[in-house]
Amino acid sequence: MNEPFWQTRPDAPFATLINVARTYCHPELDEDAYESLRRLAQRDDDDEMTTFKQELRDGLVRPEKVPQAELSRAVQYDDGSADKFLRRLWHDLYPDEPVPGQA
């Protein structure tokens, strides 16, 4: 079985976004996991979260660049599309900041 790209290539574009989303947003996890992500997202001193936020921002600006099949497998979102999931995630984690890429 092929391992997901973010495990075999952790430096690949959007690997941190997908790994963090899988860790905290998968539907089989309890709500405490998502709340933990909300707290972590506010940390400016965490390199992983800084990379995550940048990749989330990049994914919102250029959604066609996000490996959507990998993201879908990682979090099994029910938003209808990766773009909608990423917008909801940004809104949940950074409610006081405008959603990147929105006109």
Residue pairs with C-beta under 8 A, 6 or more apart in sequence:
4 18
4 70
4 73
4 74
5 12
5 15
5 67
5 70
6 12
6 14
6 15
6 16
6 18
6 19
6 22
6 70
6 74
7 19
9 15
10 16
10 19
13 55
13 58
13 65
14 55
14 58
14 59
14 65
14 66
14 67
14 70
14 71
16 48
16 51
16 52
16 55
17 52
17 55
17 56
17 59
17 66
17 71
18 67
18 70
18 71
18 74
19 74
20 37
20 48
20 49
20 52
21 71
21 74
21 75
21 89
22 74
22 75
23 33
23 37
24 33
24 34
24 36
24 37
24 40
25 33
25 34
25 37
25 74
25 75
25 77
25 89
26 33
26 74
26 75
26 76
27 75
27 76
27 78
34 92
37 93
38 92
38 93
40 46
40 49
41 49
41 52
41 53
41 93
41 94
43 49
44 50
53 93
53 94
56 86
56 89
56 90
56 93
57 90
57 100
58 65
59 65
59 66
59 82
59 86
60 83
60 86
60 87
60 90
60 99
60 100
60 101
60 102
61 100
61 101
62 101
63 82
63 83
63 86
63 101
66 82
66 86
68 81
68 82
71 77
71 82
71 85
72 82
75 85
77 84
77 85
79 85
79 88
87 99
87 102
90 97
90 99
90 100
91 99
